Amino acid sequence: MNVGLVYDLRSEYLTAGYGEEETAEFDKEDTIEALQGGLTELGFEVERIGSAKSLVAALAQGRRWDLVFNIAEGLRGSGREALVPALLDAFDIPYTFSDPLVMALCLDKAACKRVVRDLGLPTPDFALVRTEKDAANVALPYPVFAKPVAEGTGKGICAASRAGDRRELAAVCRVLLKRFKQPVLVEEYLPGREFTVGIAGTGALARPLGVMEVSLSGQAEPGAYSYCNKANFEALVEYLPVEGPAAEEAMELALSVWRGLGCRDGGRVDIRQDAGGHASFIEVNPLAGLNPIISDLPILCKMNGVSFQDLLRMIVQSALERLPLDPDKERAGRR
């Protein structure tokens, strides 16, 4: 089986003049090498495609693949993670991870939280600040937590994200609106422990891979798994395995979110405890980082006895379950 690998290589964007923060979610060469090597070990013929623009060029040349392993984050817009899945859907090419609707929904944290809330699942109350004037109308109990509505890797999150009063909230919203050119999500601040839950599979076959606590050191930026803390996690963050009732509650919530949103194949759900110690949904990452050494999902998996190779196998197996039994016959019948 021929598998195409679609990704955004960080070094290419840096060479093109983009900044460090702009490219924070993109992958390094060692991640692509690890994925290519792991997929080859699983018995696939792997072809590197590259970014969405490279995919467009390849499709225009008539190139096709039995499956695309997609980890492309995209650069611009609220639909950036949905771009590659939409292109592949247009050409009837199967791919790993979630479809365009789910990718776009999960990237917009406010829209995602509305759906999670409608599912009857716990998530902190929130407001969306689109302009500086909106910040004055936020009617949430302080402290609150502010972050860009559609970013990842902790971008835009720092110690100032936790606002203790209206003045502090106005200040952080002013900075984020100007810097990221997108609305700011403002949530009730949850003071409890922070977990991330790994998930593999789709729908009824989805299952938790374990729970990992994100514990900040005394030298870390306080109160948040921020961009700085993530970038310097070796010195500032301790990752801890979680078991017992707290883990069970986090996994149950994460699995309900994953299935309720329609996420596929593998990813992470971030959970934080409220003041009473109860789990509450923060956000979901249906396109989680897959560097075998430094990404949260592989770290979590290793902590719970799941190797990087096993993780790749579970992701691909889940994607293959969506393929028709006879792909050539099925595609011919739709022409």
C-alpha positions in Angstrom: 0.0 0.0 0.0 1.3 3.4 -1.0 1.0 6.0 1.8 1.5 9.7 1.2 2.9 11.8 4.0 1.5 15.4 4.2 3.1 17.8 6.7 4.4 21.4 7.3 8.1 21.3 7.7 9.1 24.1 10.1 12.5 24.8 8.6 11.0 25.5 5.1 8.8 28.2 6.6 11.6 29.7 8.6 13.7 29.8 5.5 10.8 31.6 3.7 10.9 34.3 6.3 8.1 33.3 8.7 8.8 33.8 12.5 9.4 31.3 15.3 6.0 31.8 16.9 4.2 31.6 13.5 5.7 28.2 12.9 5.6 26.8 16.4 3.0 24.1 15.5 5.0 22.9 12.5 7.2 19.8 12.5 10.9 19.3 12.5 12.8 17.0 10.2 13.2 14.3 12.9 9.4 14.0 13.3 9.0 13.4 9.6 11.8 10.9 9.6 10.3 9.1 12.6 6.9 8.9 10.9 8.3 7.7 7.6 10.4 5.1 9.3 7.5 3.9 11.5 5.1 3.6 8.6 7.8 1.8 6.6 8.2 -0.7 9.4 4.4 -1.3 9.3 4.9 -2.4 5.7 3.8 0.6 3.7 5.6 2.3 0.8 5.9 5.9 2.0 6.1 9.0 -0.2 6.8 12.4 1.2 4.4 15.0 -0.2 5.0 18.0 2.0 2.7 20.9 2.6 -0.8 21.6 1.3 0.6 23.5 -1.6 2.8 20.6 -2.5 -0.2 18.3 -2.2 -2.1 20.6 -4.7 0.8 20.4 -7.1 1.0 16.6 -6.8 -2.7 16.2 -7.3 -2.6 18.4 -10.4 0.1 16.1 -11.8 -2.2 13.1 -11.3 -0.4 11.5 -8.4 -2.5 9.4 -6.1 -2.1 7.4 -2.9 -4.0 4.5 -1.3 -3.9 6.5 2.0 -2.5 9.8 3.1 -1.1 10.2 6.6 -1.9 13.9 7.2 -0.3 16.0 10.0 -0.4 19.3 8.1 -1.5 22.2 10.5 -1.8 24.9 7.8 -0.7 28.5 8.2 -3.6 30.9 7.9 -7.3 31.0 8.8 -9.7 29.2 11.1 -10.0 26.4 8.6 -6.3 25.8 8.2 -6.4 22.3 9.7 -9.4 21.4 7.5 -7.7 22.3 4.2 -5.8 19.1 3.5 -8.7 16.8 4.5 -11.0 18.8 2.2 -8.6 18.5 -0.7 -8.3 14.8 -0.2 -12.1 14.4 0.1 -12.5 16.2 -3.3 -10.2 13.6 -4.9 -11.7 10.6 -3.0 -8.4 9.8 -1.3 -8.6 8.3 2.2 -6.6 9.9 5.0 -5.8 9.6 8.7 -7.4 11.7 11.4 -10.6 13.8 11.4 -12.6 15.2 8.5 -12.8 18.9 7.6 -15.8 19.7 9.7 -14.3 18.3 12.9 -10.9 19.8 12.2 -12.4 23.3 11.8 -14.7 22.9 14.8 -12.0 21.7 17.1 -9.6 24.5 16.1 -12.3 27.1 17.0 -12.2 26.6 20.8 -15.4 28.6 21.4 -17.5 26.7 18.8 -16.1 23.5 20.1 -17.0 24.3 23.7 -20.6 25.2 22.6 -21.0 21.7 21.1 -19.4 20.1 24.1 -21.8 22.0 26.4 -24.8 21.0 24.2 -23.6 17.4 24.7 -24.2 17.9 28.4 -20.5 17.6 29.2 -18.7 19.9 31.7 -16.7 22.8 30.4 -15.9 26.1 32.1 -18.3 29.0 31.3 -16.9 31.3 28.7 -17.2 34.5 26.6 -15.8 35.4 23.2 -14.1 38.8 23.0 -14.0 40.1 19.4 -13.2 43.7 20.1 -11.6 45.6 23.0 -15.1 46.9 24.0 -16.3 43.3 24.4 -13.9 42.8 27.2 -15.8 45.2 29.4 -19.0 43.2 28.9 -17.6 39.8 30.1 -19.8 38.7 32.9 -17.8 35.9 34.4 -16.5 35.5 38.0 -12.8 36.4 38.4 -10.2 35.1 37.9 -10.7 34.3 34.2 -8.3 32.9 31.6 -7.8 34.4 28.2 -6.3 32.9 25.1 -6.5 33.1 21.3 -9.6 31.2 20.1 -7.8 29.3 17.3 -4.2 28.6 18.2 -2.2 25.7 19.5 1.1 24.9 21.2 0.3 27.4 23.9 0.6 30.3 21.5 -0.6 33.5 23.1 -0.7 31.9 26.6 1.5 33.3 29.4 1.3 34.3 33.0 -0.8 37.4 32.1 -3.5 35.0 30.6 -4.9 34.6 34.1 -6.7 37.9 34.8 -7.8 38.8 38.3 -10.0 41.7 37.5 -11.6 43.7 34.6 -8.5 45.9 34.1 -6.2 42.9 33.7 -8.6 41.2 31.4 -8.9 44.3 29.2 -5.1 44.5 29.0 -4.5 40.9 28.0 -7.4 41.0 25.4 -5.9 44.2 23.9 -2.6 42.5 23.4 -4.0 39.2 22.0 -6.4 40.9 19.6 -3.6 43.0 18.1 -1.1 40.2 18.1 -3.1 37.3 16.7 -5.8 39.1 14.7 -8.5 36.8 16.0 -11.1 36.7 18.8 -10.0 35.9 22.4 -11.6 33.1 24.3 -12.2 34.1 28.0 -13.1 31.2 30.4 -13.7 30.8 34.1 -10.3 29.9 35.5 -10.1 26.4 36.9 -7.6 26.1 39.8 -7.2 22.3 39.8 -4.8 19.8 38.3 -4.3 19.7 34.6 -4.4 16.4 32.6 -4.2 15.4 29.0 -5.8 12.1 27.9 -4.6 10.2 24.9 -7.3 8.6 22.6 -6.9 6.0 19.8 -9.6 4.9 17.5 -12.9 6.2 16.2 -16.5 6.1 17.4 -17.4 3.0 19.4 -13.9 1.6 18.9 -12.2 4.7 20.4 -10.4 4.0 23.7 -8.3 5.9 26.1 -4.5 5.3 26.1 -3.9 6.8 29.5 -3.8 10.0 31.5 -0.8 12.3 32.0 -0.7 15.2 34.5 1.1 18.4 33.5 2.8 19.7 36.6 4.6 23.1 36.5 7.9 23.6 38.4 8.5 26.6 40.6 10.5 28.3 37.9 7.7 27.9 35.3 5.3 30.6 34.2 2.5 30.2 36.8 -1.0 29.0 36.2 -0.9 27.8 32.7 0.8 25.3 30.3 2.0 28.3 28.3 4.0 28.7 25.1 7.2 29.3 27.2 6.6 26.4 29.5 5.9 24.1 26.5 9.0 25.3 24.6 11.2 24.7 27.7 9.4 21.7 29.1 12.5 19.8 30.1 13.3 22.4 32.7 9.9 23.8 33.6 7.4 20.9 33.3 7.1 17.5 34.9 4.8 14.9 33.3 3.3 12.5 35.7 1.2 9.3 35.2 -2.3 9.5 36.8 -4.3 6.6 38.1 -7.3 6.1 40.4 -10.6 8.0 40.4 -9.1 11.2 39.0 -7.8 9.3 35.9 -11.1 7.4 35.5 -13.1 10.6 35.5 -10.8 12.3 33.1 -10.8 9.3 30.7 -14.6 9.0 30.8 -15.0 12.7 30.0 -12.3 12.7 27.3 -13.9 9.7 25.6 -17.3 11.3 25.6 -15.9 14.4 24.1 -14.0 12.5 21.4 -17.0 10.4 20.4 -19.5 13.3 20.7 -17.4 15.6 18.4 -16.7 12.8 15.9 -12.9 12.8 16.2 -11.1 10.0 14.5 -8.0 7.7 14.7 -6.0 9.4 17.5 -5.3 12.6 19.5 -5.5 14.3 22.9 -8.2 15.8 25.1 -7.1 18.4 27.6 -8.9 18.3 31.0 -8.6 20.5 34.1 -10.1 20.1 37.5 -12.3 22.7 39.0 -12.1 23.9 42.7 -14.1 20.8 43.8 -11.7 18.5 42.0 -14.1 17.5 39.2 -12.9 17.1 35.6 -13.9 19.7 33.1 -13.2 19.9 29.3 -10.7 22.5 28.1 -9.9 21.6 24.5 -9.3 18.7 22.1 -6.4 18.2 19.7 -7.5 16.0 16.8 -4.1 16.6 15.1 -1.8 16.0 18.0 2.0 16.4 17.7 3.8 13.1 16.9 7.4 13.7 17.6 8.4 10.5 19.4 10.5 12.3 22.0 9.0 15.7 22.7 5.3 15.6 21.8 2.7 15.2 24.6 0.8 12.2 23.0 3.9 10.0 22.5 5.2 10.9 25.9 1.8 10.0 27.4 1.8 6.7 25.5 5.3 5.7 26.6 4.3 6.5 30.2 1.4 4.0 29.8 3.3 1.2 28.0 2.4 2.1 24.4 5.4 2.4 22.1 5.5 5.0 19.3 5.3 2.2 16.8 2.2 0.8 18.5 0.6 4.3 18.4 1.2 4.6 14.7 -0.2 1.2 14.1 -3.4 2.1 16.0 -3.8 5.3 14.1 -3.4 3.7 10.7 -5.5 0.7 11.6 -8.4 3.0 12.6 -8.1 4.9 9.3 -7.9 1.7 7.3 -11.2 0.6 8.8 -12.9 3.3 6.8 -11.6 2.0 3.5 -14.0 -0.1 1.3 -13.3 -3.8 1.1 -12.5 -3.4 -2.6 -11.3 0.1 -3.2 -10.9 -0.2 -7.0 -14.5 -1.5 -7.4 -15.9 1.0 -4.9 -14.3 4.0 -6.7 -15.2 2.7 -10.1 -18.8 2.5 -9.1 -18.8 6.2 -8.1 -17.5 7.5 -11.5 
